[in-house]
Amino acid sequence: MGALACDYTYSPSPKRDLSIAAKNAVVRNILQEIAIHGSFLLLGHEHPDEDCIASLVAFALLLTRCNKRVEICCQGPIRVQISFLIDICLYNGIAVHLDTQTVPRMPDALVILDTPNPGMIYAPPSCRLLLSDSTIRKIELDHHLFANAACCGDPGYSLIARASSTCEIIAYLCYKLARNHAQRTALGIRNLYSRNVVLSILTGMIGDAKTGAYLISRKDRALYTYFTQRLNTMLREKTKPITGNIASTKQILHTLESLSAEEHAVYQTMVKNVQHRGSISLLLLNQTQTQALHECCNAEHFVSLIKMATSNIAESISGIGISAYPDPTQQFYVTQWRVRTAARVKQLDLRLLLSHFAIQNGGGHAGAIGFRFFAHELINQDLFTEALVAYLDDRLHHMQSA
């Protein structure tokens, strides 16, 4: 079962970063909906990454703090490195449905997290009517703002913000709650920052932004640093040394980047295909290579390894990493692209690449973007690759001479 496109009763609007006043209004609206509803179903995007899974778990935990019934539907399998998040859900009585065809109980409201547009929502068939039912409240939290990003939630209930991750937006929501004693009392929240809430939020932030090195603007870096340092202190204080549990952002990063023997073998085979072009490294896989690698691991693990390889080849030359592969989950009809800058590459916003090449199906951060082409959209991949390398090489030289 794949993701189901949502037929809304209104046309989804493009996502835009909300003003502070608008964010505050949406936060109030969301908290009001949490107060009046008793049950929630949480949905994310297809082939969920660390931020998606972590945001589902973090928000679910917040809802249980308010004594709400919560269920999560997401696509499996889950990488073993973040399986502890699912264990947290089970420990807290949160039902997690992986690859399910139905939702056992219908919720009062839906919460859609970390999903760029309605067409990417992963949901069981029984959710189609809920997603298109205007009487069912749809709350959204997301940080994707470019290219084909479109709102999945109801107007006034979509907390869209420029952030390193969706989990950073949840950290912002917690920050607002922590400063409002009356609101916490009304929601029945006694312990807002439980260890599991803190761990889940940090896992998503680290999973999407690593150490935050690629964040360009001073504001983005400041917010990322503020939340990670604050939450890291909380995590250390709430973790007993004798347990051996994850107790810091450093340990989270180590856990996320660790590879099983099987993943290590696939990764090593993958990076043998890397080509270097000055300050740009390319990992371009053809259908045969992709198929062979994909047969050794599932789709989610393959994507995680591609992301890791793209980052590592960028760092290895202190430049830019590019990866591309025909997507086996789309019968190789779609080519997935990723571009990443090394930490030392400052002031280069990769999102401008999307507008330069008029790419509609893509998005990401200043230092890390992804996009895809259908077969009919990219007739000659070699020509596009040359144009892409030339554009990025020119931007690098312009940046260095500035």
URWO-V928278 format. One record per residue. N is the residue number from 1. RES is the residue in one letter. OMEGA is omega in whole degrees, -180 to 180 (999 if undefined). Layout:
# URWO-V928278
N/RES/OMEGA
N/RES/OMEGA
This chain:
# URWO-V928278
1/M/180
2/G/179
3/A/-179
4/L/176
5/A/-176
6/C/177
7/D/-177
8/Y/176
9/T/173
10/Y/180
11/S/179
12/P/-178
13/S/177
14/P/-179
15/K/177
16/R/177
17/D/-177
18/L/173
19/S/180
20/I/180
21/A/180
22/A/177
23/K/-180
24/N/179
25/A/179
26/V/177
27/V/179
28/R/-180
29/N/-179
30/I/-180
31/L/177
32/Q/178
33/E/177
34/I/-178
35/A/-172
36/I/-179
37/H/-178
38/G/-177
39/S/-176
40/F/172
41/L/-177
42/L/-179
43/L/176
44/G/-178
45/H/178
46/E/-176
47/H/-173
48/P/176
49/D/-176
50/E/-178
51/D/180
52/C/-180
53/I/-178
54/A/179
55/S/175
56/L/-178
57/V/-179
58/A/-179
59/F/177
60/A/179
61/L/177
62/L/179
63/L/177
64/T/174
65/R/-180
66/C/179
67/N/178
68/K/173
69/R/-173
70/V/173
71/E/180
72/I/171
73/C/177
74/C/-177
75/Q/177
76/G/-4
77/P/179
78/I/178
79/R/-178
80/V/-178
81/Q/179
82/I/180
83/S/178
84/F/177
85/L/177
86/I/177
87/D/178
88/I/179
89/C/-178
90/L/179
91/Y/-178
92/N/176
93/G/179
94/I/-179
95/A/177
96/V/-178
97/H/178
98/L/176
99/D/-179
100/T/178
101/Q/-178
102/T/173
103/V/-176
104/P/-179
105/R/180
106/M/-177
107/P/173
108/D/-178
109/A/177
110/L/172
111/V/-177
112/I/-172
113/L/170
114/D/-176
115/T/-174
116/P/-179
117/N/-176
118/P/-178
119/G/-178
120/M/178
121/I/175
122/Y/-176
123/A/175
124/P/-178
125/P/-178
126/S/179
127/C/-176
128/R/-180
129/L/179
130/L/-178
131/L/-179
132/S/-178
133/D/-177
134/S/179
135/T/177
136/I/-179
137/R/178
138/K/179
139/I/-180
140/E/169
141/L/-178
142/D/-178
143/H/180
144/H/-172
145/L/-169
146/F/175
147/A/-172
148/N/-180
149/A/180
150/A/-175
151/C/176
152/C/-177
153/G/179
154/D/175
155/P/-179
156/G/-179
157/Y/178
158/S/180
159/L/-177
160/I/-177
161/A/172
162/R/-177
163/A/-180
164/S/-176
165/S/174
166/T/178
167/C/175
168/E/177
169/I/176
170/I/176
171/A/177
172/Y/179
173/L/178
174/C/178
175/Y/179
176/K/179
177/L/-178
178/A/-179
179/R/-177
180/N/-177
181/H/-179
182/A/-180
183/Q/178
184/R/179
185/T/-180
186/A/-180
187/L/179
188/G/-179
189/I/178
190/R/-179
191/N/-176
192/L/-175
193/Y/173
194/S/-180
195/R/-177
196/N/175
197/V/-179
198/V/-179
199/L/-179
200/S/-180
201/I/-180
202/L/179
203/T/178
204/G/-180
205/M/179
206/I/-179
207/G/-178
208/D/-172
209/A/-178
210/K/-180
211/T/-180
212/G/-174
213/A/-176
214/Y/179
215/L/-171
216/I/-172
217/S/179
218/R/180
219/K/180
220/D/-179
221/R/-179
222/A/180
223/L/179
224/Y/-179
225/T/-179
226/Y/-176
227/F/-178
228/T/180
229/Q/-180
230/R/-179
231/L/178
232/N/177
233/T/178
234/M/-178
235/L/179
236/R/-178
237/E/-175
238/K/-178
239/T/178
240/K/-178
241/P/-175
242/I/-177
243/T/-177
244/G/-180
245/N/178
246/I/-174
247/A/-178
248/S/177
249/T/178
250/K/179
251/Q/177
252/I/-179
253/L/179
254/H/179
255/T/-177
256/L/-176
257/E/178
258/S/-178
259/L/172
260/S/179
261/A/180
262/E/180
263/E/179
264/H/180
265/A/178
266/V/-179
267/Y/-179
268/Q/177
269/T/-179
270/M/-173
271/V/174
272/K/-178
273/N/-177
274/V/175
275/Q/-179
276/H/178
277/R/-177
278/G/-180
279/S/-180
280/I/176
281/S/-177
282/L/173
283/L/-175
284/L/-178
285/L/175
286/N/-175
287/Q/-179
288/T/179
289/Q/-180
290/T/-179
291/Q/-179
292/A/179
293/L/-177
294/H/179
295/E/-179
296/C/178
297/C/-179
298/N/-173
299/A/-177
300/E/179
301/H/179
302/F/-180
303/V/178
304/S/180
305/L/176
306/I/178
307/K/-180
308/M/-179
309/A/-180
310/T/178
311/S/-176
312/N/-180
313/I/174
314/A/-179
315/E/-176
316/S/180
317/I/-178
318/S/-178
319/G/-176
320/I/175
321/G/179
322/I/174
323/S/178
324/A/178
325/Y/174
326/P/-172
327/D/-180
328/P/178
329/T/178
330/Q/-180
331/Q/177
332/F/-180
333/Y/-178
334/V/175
335/T/-180
336/Q/180
337/W/173
338/R/178
339/V/-177
340/R/175
341/T/173
342/A/-177
343/A/-177
344/R/-179
345/V/-177
346/K/174
347/Q/175
348/L/-178
349/D/-177
350/L/-179
351/R/177
352/L/177
353/L/-178
354/L/180
355/S/180
356/H/-180
357/F/178
358/A/180
359/I/-177
360/Q/-173
361/N/-179
362/G/-180
363/G/178
364/G/-178
365/H/180
366/A/-177
367/G/-179
368/A/179
369/I/174
370/G/176
371/F/-179
372/R/177
373/F/168
374/F/-174
375/A/-177
376/H/-179
377/E/-177
378/L/-175
379/I/-178
380/N/-177
381/Q/-179
382/D/179
383/L/179
384/F/180
385/T/179
386/E/179
387/A/180
388/L/179
389/V/180
390/A/180
391/Y/-178
392/L/178
393/D/178
394/D/180
395/R/178
396/L/180
397/H/179
398/H/-180
399/M/-177
400/Q/-178
401/S/-178
402/A/999
